[in-house]
Amino acid sequence: MIEIRVHGRGGQGNVVAAYLLAMAAFEENRYGQAFPNFGAERRGAPVMAFVRIANKPIQRRNQVLTPAFLIIQDQALLQVPGVMDGLLPEGKILVNSSLSSSVLANKLGRDVISLPAAALAKQILGRPVPNTALLAAFFTLSGILSLESLAKVLSKRFKGPVLEKNLLLIEQAAKEVPANVWQTVQEEKHVTSA
């Protein structure tokens, strides 16, 4: 089982990202689980969502405490205490940021990939919502699920020009990161069982 924690702010599509990730697992005949954790429910407030992906039914119902991956939709959240808590020693971090991956990695002392997801979304969608771009990058980096599965779940959620723009966004975001560089994380022995 692979555990992922998604951090963002209200209005950034944090919860939607988690649900899309779990739905993409279903598209590949795997099991997925996604659920949010809200603090103050207001635009801009920190929000967490939890995702599990497995090849067999998932029995756990608790929050993801030791994720293999963090997807952070707002770089400023890196300064919030607790955001990186529990990340496995070999865990990976994907951050919506205009800073380079190497600058963030040096700051955090961890393996980090940055992507200007909000800027890409603003350019293609007309709104700086980073979730779809970050998912495309995550799928590309990890190889856990395919971009085709993401495209299928997006086509169930959107239609017409909105869908076309989101498909263009995932294609562009996938080109911005190296493919399968995080694939070994899911193969390591520390990945938990369902």
C-alpha positions in Angstrom: 0.0 0.0 0.0 1.2 3.5 -0.8 0.2 6.4 1.5 0.2 10.0 0.3 -0.6 13.2 2.2 -1.8 16.3 0.3 -1.3 19.7 1.9 -2.9 22.8 0.6 -5.1 25.7 1.4 -8.9 26.1 1.1 -9.8 26.9 -2.5 -6.7 25.2 -4.1 -8.5 21.9 -4.9 -6.7 19.9 -2.2 -9.6 17.6 -1.5 -10.5 17.2 -5.2 -6.8 16.2 -5.8 -7.1 13.5 -3.3 -10.3 12.1 -4.7 -9.0 12.3 -8.3 -5.9 10.3 -7.2 -8.1 7.6 -5.6 -10.4 7.5 -8.6 -7.4 7.1 -10.9 -6.4 4.0 -8.9 -9.9 2.5 -9.5 -9.4 3.1 -13.2 -6.4 0.8 -13.0 -8.3 -1.9 -11.1 -6.6 -1.0 -7.9 -8.1 0.1 -4.6 -8.0 3.7 -3.5 -9.1 5.6 -0.4 -9.2 9.4 0.0 -10.6 11.7 2.7 -9.9 15.2 3.9 -9.1 16.8 7.3 -10.3 20.3 7.7 -9.4 22.9 10.3 -11.3 26.1 9.9 -13.3 25.7 6.8 -12.5 28.9 5.0 -10.7 29.9 1.8 -7.0 30.1 2.5 -7.0 27.9 5.6 -4.6 25.0 5.7 -6.3 21.7 4.5 -4.9 18.2 4.5 -6.2 15.2 2.6 -5.1 11.6 2.8 -4.8 9.0 0.0 -4.0 5.3 0.0 -3.5 3.1 -3.0 -3.3 -0.6 -2.8 -3.6 -3.8 -4.8 -6.0 -5.3 -2.3 -8.9 -3.9 -0.2 -7.7 -1.2 2.3 -8.7 -1.9 5.9 -7.1 1.2 7.5 -9.4 4.1 8.3 -7.0 6.4 10.1 -5.2 9.5 8.9 -2.0 9.0 6.9 0.7 9.4 9.6 3.8 8.0 7.7 3.4 9.0 4.1 5.8 7.9 1.4 4.9 11.0 -0.5 3.8 14.6 0.2 2.1 16.8 -2.3 2.2 20.4 -1.2 0.1 22.8 -3.1 1.4 26.0 -1.4 5.1 26.5 -0.8 4.4 28.7 2.2 3.1 25.5 4.0 6.6 24.2 4.2 7.0 26.7 7.1 4.0 25.4 9.0 4.9 23.0 11.8 3.8 19.5 11.3 3.6 19.5 7.5 6.5 17.1 7.0 5.8 15.1 10.2 6.0 11.3 9.6 7.4 11.5 6.1 9.3 8.2 5.7 13.1 8.6 5.6 13.1 7.8 1.8 9.9 9.8 1.3 9.6 12.3 -1.5 8.0 15.8 -1.7 6.4 17.5 -4.6 5.8 21.3 -4.1 4.0 23.9 -6.1 6.8 26.5 -6.2 8.6 28.8 -8.6 11.8 28.0 -6.6 14.1 25.3 -8.1 14.0 21.8 -6.8 17.7 22.1 -5.7 17.0 25.2 -3.6 14.1 23.6 -1.8 16.0 20.4 -1.3 18.9 22.3 0.3 16.5 24.2 2.5 14.6 21.1 3.7 17.4 18.5 3.6 15.0 16.2 1.7 14.4 15.0 -1.9 12.1 17.6 -3.3 10.7 18.3 -6.8 9.2 21.7 -7.4 6.8 22.6 -10.2 5.3 26.0 -10.8 1.9 24.4 -10.9 -0.2 27.4 -10.0 1.5 29.4 -12.8 0.9 26.6 -15.3 -2.7 26.4 -14.3 -3.1 30.2 -14.6 -1.6 30.1 -18.0 -3.7 27.2 -19.3 -6.9 27.3 -17.2 -7.0 31.0 -16.5 -7.0 30.2 -12.7 -4.1 29.5 -10.4 -5.4 26.2 -9.1 -2.4 23.8 -8.8 -4.1 20.4 -8.1 -4.4 18.9 -11.6 -0.8 20.0 -12.6 0.6 18.5 -9.4 -1.2 15.2 -9.9 0.2 14.9 -13.5 3.7 15.6 -12.1 3.2 13.1 -9.3 2.0 10.4 -11.7 4.9 11.1 -14.0 7.5 11.2 -11.2 6.3 8.1 -9.3 4.9 5.9 -12.1 2.3 4.7 -9.5 -0.6 5.4 -11.9 -0.8 6.5 -15.6 -1.7 9.9 -17.0 -4.3 8.1 -19.0 -6.1 7.2 -15.8 -6.0 10.8 -14.7 -7.4 11.9 -18.1 -10.2 9.4 -17.6 -11.2 10.7 -14.2 -11.0 14.3 -15.4 -13.3 13.4 -18.3 -15.9 12.1 -15.8 -15.7 15.4 -13.9 -15.4 18.0 -16.7 -16.7 18.5 -20.2 -16.1 20.7 -23.2 -13.5 23.4 -23.0 -12.8 22.9 -19.3 -11.9 19.3 -19.9 -9.7 20.2 -22.9 -7.8 22.8 -20.9 -7.3 20.3 -18.0 -6.0 17.7 -20.5 -3.6 20.2 -21.9 -2.5 21.1 -18.4 -1.7 17.6 -17.4 0.2 17.0 -20.6 2.3 20.2 -20.0 2.9 19.5 -16.3 4.1 15.9 -17.1 6.7 17.4 -19.5 8.1 19.5 -16.7 9.4 16.6 -14.5 11.5 13.5 -15.1 9.6 10.3 -15.5 9.7 7.5 -12.9 12.5 8.9 -10.8 10.5 8.1 -7.6 9.4 4.6 -8.7 11.8 2.9 -6.3 10.0 4.5 -3.2 7.0 2.3 -3.8 9.2 -0.8 -4.2 11.1 -0.3 -1.0 10.3 -2.5 2.0 9.1 0.5 4.1 5.9 0.7 2.0 3.2 -0.4 4.4 0.7 -3.2 4.0 -3.0 -2.7 3.7 
